[in-house]
Amino acid sequence: MRTSTNNTDVRRVNRNRVFRFINHTKETCMSEISSALEISGPTVMSIVKELKEAGVIREVGEYESTGGRKAKAIASVKDFQYTIGVDITLNHVGLVYTDLSEEALAHRRIPKPFRNDKQYIEEIADIVEQFVEENDVPQERILGMGVSLPAIIDQTRQMIPNSHVLGYYDVPCEEWISRMPYPCVVMNDASAAALAEVAGEKRQESMVYLLLSNSVGGAVFLRPENKNGDEEGNASSSRVYTHEGDHWRSSEFGHMTLYPGGEPCYCGKKGCVDVYCSAKKLAELENGKLERFFEKLEEGEPEYRDVWDRYLDHLAVTVDNLRMAFDCDVVLGGYVGSFIGPYIKELRSRLAALDIFDHDGSYARACRYQKEASALGAALYQMEEYISSI
C-alpha cells in the first residue's frame, strides 16, 4: 500500500514537471521532454496523453528534426486560463491580466486616490470588470485575481493589520475578497513584485527584492528545494519570506536604520532607509514626477546629478547590507528600479568598493518588470496555484 502511495506521488510530481517544461518552451516533443527531465519515454507519452485530454496542451505540427522521422510538436494552450492582478497605491490603481504564459498581456494604470471606505473597494471591483471587458478576456476562463497592497498581510488571520502608507489598520481581507468579481487573494506589494520577478524563470536562485517606490519595502525569495533532481524549479515551490516571521513583518527593509539619529521617518524613527532611498527623495524635485527627475538627470543638470550621487551612495550602503545578510543577488524594483538600468554600473562601482570579499558589485541588478510588477505578481499567485495543481 505504501508503494502505491509513493507511486501516485511520483506520478503527480512528474506530471507537473512535464507540464511546466512544455509551458516554458515555445514548442517541444516527447523525446526532448524525456531527455531533459530524465523521465522514461513511456511515462512521458502517458502524461502527455493525459495533459492533451485535459486540454492544457496540444499538438502544433511537426517538430524540427536533424534527421529521421519527425516527431509531433507539443505546446501548452496558453489561453486555457487567465488571472487578473490589481495593485493598490496611495494615488493609483494598476491592473494586469495574464494567462499560462505568465507574462503581462495588457496593463493599465489609472489615477485613483485611496480611500478607506467600502465604496472605494466596490469601485475597484467595477474597474476590474471594465478592464476585463476592454481586453475581451473570456470571463468563463478567469481563474481568479489578486490584490496587492503596500501593507503587512497576516495570512494566518486573514487580516491587514498595518499600512502606514495608506493609513489603513486592522482590516479583514474579507472586506476585499467578498467584493471582488472573481475569487481573490490579498497580498503584500513587495512580495507580489518578487513573485513576478522569479515566475517563469527556468533556473531560480535565491534573491532579495528591494522595492524602491514611494515607500521602501522588500521580499526575500529562497531558492526552491530541489527534491526531484531537476533544475527547472518553479515559483509555486518557492518561499517568499515576507510571508513569514513571527508577526508577518519580515523584509521591512525600509525601516532598517541607515544613519542613527538621521532624518525623521514617517514611522517615528530617525535615519531609516525609507528616508534616503524612496522614490520620493528624487521625485520631490519635480513635484512628484519621477520620470521628469531622470529626464533632467540625463540632460546633465548639476543639481540633479548631485542628488542622484547622494542617492546612489545611500542605496549602495543599503544593498551592501542586504548582500551581507543574505549572500544572494539583490534586485532593484519599484519606481526607481524601472529607471535605474542605465545607471547600474555606477551603483555596482560603489558596491565593489564596499564588498569585503569579492570587490564586485555585479550581484545587484535592475528588475525585469518595469511596469505593474506588483499587479502581475498578484495575478501570478493565482496562476501558480493552478499550475501547481496540474
TORDRENDO-106631 format. One line per field, with one value per residue (C-alpha): x, y, z; chain. Coordinates in steps of 0.001 Angstrom, whole numbers, plus 500000, padded with zeros to 6 digits. Each point is the difference from the previous one (the first is absolute). Layout:
u <- c(X, ...)
v <- c(Y, ...)
w <- c(Z, ...)
c <- c(A, ...)
This chain:
u <- c(500000, 502850, 501561, 496742, 499848, 503585, 499369, 496995, 502078, 502795, 497481, 498461, 503400, 501130, 496761, 500542, 503651, 499039, 497346, 502353, 502668, 497521, 498586, 503468, 500825, 498462, 499662, 501673, 499634, 499755, 503588, 501298, 497858, 501198, 503651, 499781, 498073, 501503, 496568, 499420, 498478, 496883, 499327, 500332, 497704, 497367, 500224, 499825, 496861, 498412, 500926, 498565, 496759, 499893, 500302, 503114, 502346, 499537, 501867, 501146, 501486, 503323, 503068, 503203, 502342, 503624, 499105, 497657, 496273, 498674, 498336, 496759, 500545, 498266, 499139, 497928, 496648, 500911, 496484, 498481, 499746, 500460, 500585, 499728, 502315, 499280, 502546, 498663, 502179, 499305, 499217, 499565, 498579, 501954, 498436, 501444, 498687, 501963, 499529, 502105, 502865, 500368, 500738, 498056, 497656, 498701, 500418, 498286, 500748, 497373, 500086, 497791, 500787, 499533, 497032, 499357, 496397, 497968, 498880, 503639, 500371, 496778, 501331, 503153, 497796, 498250, 503393, 501043, 496854, 500547, 503606, 498859, 497400, 502400, 502511, 497433, 501155, 497597, 498393, 499309, 503759, 501023, 501298, 500162, 501832, 502471, 500116, 503348, 500223, 502908, 499066, 500859, 497717, 499400, 499196, 499200, 497257, 499220, 500413, 501642, 501378, 502105, 500634, 501750, 499966, 496230, 499085, 498216, 499845, 498360, 497890, 498858, 501125, 496389, 499111, 501797, 499382, 496213, 499652, 502191, 498364, 502323, 501579, 502556, 503162, 501516, 503765, 502858, 501191, 503705, 499277, 497868, 502726, 502567, 497752, 499745, 503788, 500548, 496973, 500754, 503747, 501249, 502791, 499188, 502495, 499471, 499632, 499142, 497423, 500357, 496894, 500959, 496678, 498419, 500800, 502758, 499078, 501278, 499805, 502441, 499563, 501602, 501057, 497578, 501275, 500980, 498263, 499579, 503492, 498923, 501271, 496999, 498553, 496689, 498466, 497307, 502599, 501646, 499825, 499648, 501325, 497966, 497058, 501783, 501470, 498304, 497703, 500065, 502345, 503205, 501857, 498893, 503279, 498737, 500127, 503491, 502053, 502435, 501282, 499334, 498543, 499481, 497004, 496592, 497931, 496208, 500186, 501270, 503645, 502925, 502434, 497917, 500872, 496593, 501028, 503041, 499035, 496309, 499004, 498668, 503565, 500514, 496498, 499604, 502231, 497339, 496750, 499754, 500824, 502810, 500344, 500689, 502808, 501723, 499468, 501773, 502714, 500540, 500217, 502896, 498391, 502652, 497481, 498373, 503386, 500939, 496717, 500428, 503564, 498893, 497088, 502325, 502314, 497098, 498677, 503427, 500271, 496500, 500644, 503369, 498302, 497421, 502740, 501855, 496816, 498713, 502991, 497987, 499113, 498162, 497357, 499001, 496314, 497223, 499881, 503752, 500776, 498210, 502411, 503264, 501121, 502251, 501598, 500579, 503731, 500292, 498333, 502115, 503167, 498971, 499095, 503362, 501738, 497870, 500316, 502506, 500011, 499984, 500266, 497222, 496560, 498591, 497530, 497761, 497689, 496931, 496624, 498689, 496514, 499996, 496247, 497360, 502232, 497888, 496782, 501577, 501273, 496543, 498596, 502806, 499306, 496631, 501448, 502765, 497435, 498268, 503181, 501049, 496778, 500607)
v <- c(500000, 502339, 499351, 500910, 503328, 500776, 499125, 502302, 502835, 499451, 499922, 503286, 501689, 498787, 501136, 503500, 500014, 498960, 502690, 502709, 498957, 500208, 503281, 501601, 499179, 501262, 496409, 496679, 496275, 496902, 498841, 503451, 499981, 496510, 500952, 503337, 498691, 496498, 498386, 496835, 500306, 497909, 502104, 503237, 498622, 499094, 503395, 501896, 498037, 501008, 503658, 500038, 498500, 502668, 502679, 501722, 498892, 499219, 498843, 502884, 498256, 498255, 500672, 501021, 497055, 499510, 496736, 497042, 500051, 503338, 499982, 501727, 503510, 500700, 503350, 501180, 501671, 503386, 501423, 497043, 502088, 503644, 501906, 503692, 502058, 503320, 502210, 502583, 503039, 503271, 501828, 497389, 496619, 497657, 497081, 497051, 496795, 496896, 496471, 496842, 501905, 501798, 503216, 503255, 499949, 503506, 502520, 503181, 502652, 502526, 502876, 499189, 501306, 497365, 500320, 497959, 499082, 497147, 502038, 500354, 496205, 499663, 502564, 497892, 496990, 502032, 501049, 496324, 499073, 502902, 498888, 496441, 501273, 502423, 497203, 497375, 497564, 497014, 500151, 496267, 499379, 502390, 497915, 502860, 503174, 501445, 503375, 501378, 502699, 501900, 498347, 497235, 497055, 497505, 496898, 497903, 502312, 501331, 503545, 503204, 501171, 502896, 502294, 503226, 501046, 499739, 500805, 496653, 497882, 496790, 499293, 496432, 498762, 498929, 503670, 499665, 496358, 500182, 502976, 498877, 498486, 496951, 497727, 502247, 499983, 503022, 500328, 502373, 502097, 499177, 496283, 500220, 501842, 497406, 497211, 501727, 500206, 496279, 498464, 498392, 499810, 496518, 500081, 501895, 501213, 501711, 503757, 503098, 502252, 503634, 502009, 503651, 501766, 502822, 497813, 497400, 496362, 496620, 496258, 497124, 497155, 496777, 497517, 497047, 496760, 497704, 496837, 498452, 500247, 502472, 503488, 501840, 501134, 501795, 502888, 497861, 498166, 503255, 501737, 503759, 500689, 503176, 497679, 498687, 501302, 499863, 502911, 500020, 502995, 498612, 501751, 503483, 501302, 503568, 500206, 498702, 502797, 501327, 503006, 500050, 503361, 500949, 501539, 499172, 497246, 499845, 496891, 502094, 498893, 501952, 499062, 497247, 498725, 501263, 503612, 499773, 497450, 500434, 501301, 503114, 501079, 500493, 500861, 502874, 502110, 499729, 500177, 496235, 499236, 497449, 499745, 503739, 499588, 497457, 502166, 502882, 497626, 498802, 503618, 500533, 502377, 500428, 500120, 496787, 498337, 500908, 498622, 496801, 499476, 500316, 497661, 497366, 500326, 499261, 497223, 498349, 499782, 498517, 497430, 499050, 499346, 497774, 498098, 499457, 498756, 497686, 499227, 500049, 502293, 503227, 501073, 503666, 500450, 502499, 503432, 500640, 496461, 500705, 502881, 498761, 497754, 502600, 500851, 496482, 500188, 503058, 498122, 496889, 502097, 501242, 496480, 498626, 502491, 498777, 496263, 498527, 496580, 500237, 503749, 499504, 501587, 497893, 498360, 503114, 500261, 501848, 498276, 498216, 501447, 503784, 500524, 498632, 497312, 499761, 499667, 497269, 498175, 500087, 498426, 497439, 498847, 498691, 498610, 498167, 498435, 498628, 498848, 498187, 498018, 498682)
w <- c(500000, 500849, 496589, 498282, 501839, 499081, 496373, 499953, 501448, 497494, 497161, 501166, 500306, 496574, 498410, 501364, 498910, 496488, 499747, 501294, 497518, 497122, 501293, 500209, 496374, 496781, 498835, 500741, 499424, 502185, 499475, 500978, 503152, 500892, 499572, 501823, 503009, 500038, 499963, 497975, 496543, 500817, 503111, 498036, 497295, 502588, 501742, 496706, 499129, 503321, 499550, 496470, 501259, 502729, 497300, 501374, 497183, 496312, 496918, 497827, 496966, 499516, 502102, 498224, 499675, 498954, 498356, 500095, 500568, 501220, 503403, 500868, 501365, 503307, 501586, 502922, 499406, 501426, 499921, 501839, 503196, 501011, 503224, 500889, 502202, 501731, 501763, 502445, 500772, 501763, 496751, 497252, 499095, 497715, 498134, 498071, 498539, 499097, 498750, 500197, 498379, 503371, 498120, 500218, 497010, 500672, 502773, 501011, 502620, 501007, 502488, 502976, 503492, 502691, 502352, 503102, 499323, 498542, 497012, 498878, 499971, 497997, 497532, 499611, 499228, 497286, 498559, 499846, 498079, 497594, 499457, 499235, 497533, 498292, 499399, 498928, 502675, 499996, 503448, 500080, 499812, 502785, 502900, 502438, 500886, 502482, 501726, 501171, 502664, 501609, 503276, 502417, 499230, 502814, 497973, 503091, 501228, 496510, 501266, 498790, 503354, 498811, 497043, 500942, 496348, 499636, 503602, 500029, 503174, 501256, 496923, 499234, 496579, 499575, 499457, 496642, 499226, 500417, 497638, 497111, 496885, 499991, 502640, 501659, 502109, 501753, 500231, 500783, 497036, 500378, 500276, 496872, 498073, 501098, 498742, 496610, 499881, 500522, 498275, 496674, 500534, 499238, 502534, 503158, 502540, 503330, 499815, 502002, 498359, 501073, 499153, 499441, 499594, 501999, 502950, 500241, 500556, 499027, 499865, 500069, 497558, 501182, 497330, 499831, 501454, 497152, 501180, 496579, 498600, 497310, 499384, 498658, 503358, 500216, 501847, 501608, 502075, 501018, 503339, 499932, 503463, 500488, 500675, 503072, 503217, 503389, 499159, 496154, 500017, 498549, 497149, 501078, 498603, 499853, 503770, 500527, 501549, 497415, 501974, 503774, 501002, 496351, 498280, 501522, 498379, 499846, 502199, 502943, 499900, 498609, 497236, 498350, 496531, 498866, 500674, 497724, 497336, 499232, 496582, 501722, 500757, 496268, 498827, 502458, 497738, 497271, 501983, 500271, 496353, 500168, 496223, 499856, 502531, 497775, 496935, 501741, 501201, 496427, 498854, 502403, 502497, 502767, 502879, 498850, 499570, 503591, 501340, 497982, 501200, 503612, 499335, 498509, 503022, 502354, 497780, 499793, 503798, 500170, 497255, 501500, 503347, 498312, 498199, 503279, 501678, 497259, 497719, 496763, 497117, 500764, 497464, 499925, 499281, 500481, 498409, 500253, 498840, 496730, 499260, 501487, 497125, 498284, 503368, 501329, 499244, 502248, 502833, 499454, 500155, 503433, 501086, 498862, 502293, 502937, 499257, 502460, 498332, 496215, 499310, 497486, 499762, 497191, 502380, 499759, 497009, 498800, 500033, 496902, 500280, 499904, 499874, 502354, 501504, 503167, 498008, 497865, 503062, 501571, 496836, 499898, 503541, 498819, 496770, 501847, 502313, 496922, 498263, 503177, 499861, 496469)
c <- c(A, A, A, A, A, A, A, A, A, A, A, A, A, A, A, A, A, A, A, A, A, A, A, A, A, A, A, A, A, A, A, A, A, A, A, A, A, A, A, A, A, A, A, A, A, A, A, A, A, A, A, A, A, A, A, A, A, A, A, A, A, A, A, A, A, A, A, A, A, A, A, A, A, A, A, A, A, A, A, A, A, A, A, A, A, A, A, A, A, A, A, A, A, A, A, A, A, A, A, A, A, A, A, A, A, A, A, A, A, A, A, A, A, A, A, A, A, A, A, A, A, A, A, A, A, A, A, A, A, A, A, A, A, A, A, A, A, A, A, A, A, A, A, A, A, A, A, A, A, A, A, A, A, A, A, A, A, A, A, A, A, A, A, A, A, A, A, A, A, A, A, A, A, A, A, A, A, A, A, A, A, A, A, A, A, A, A, A, A, A, A, A, A, A, A, A, A, A, A, A, A, A, A, A, A, A, A, A, A, A, A, A, A, A, A, A, A, A, A, A, A, A, A, A, A, A, A, A, A, A, A, A, A, A, A, A, A, A, A, A, A, A, A, A, A, A, A, A, A, A, A, A, A, A, A, A, A, A, A, A, A, A, A, A, A, A, A, A, A, A, A, A, A, A, A, A, A, A, A, A, A, A, A, A, A, A, A, A, A, A, A, A, A, A, A, A, A, A, A, A, A, A, A, A, A, A, A, A, A, A, A, A, A, A, A, A, A, A, A, A, A, A, A, A, A, A, A, A, A, A, A, A, A, A, A, A, A, A, A, A, A, A, A, A, A, A, A, A, A, A, A, A, A, A, A, A, A, A, A, A, A, A, A, A, A, A, A, A, A, A, A, A, A, A, A, A, A, A, A, A, A, A, A, A, A, A, A, A, A, A)
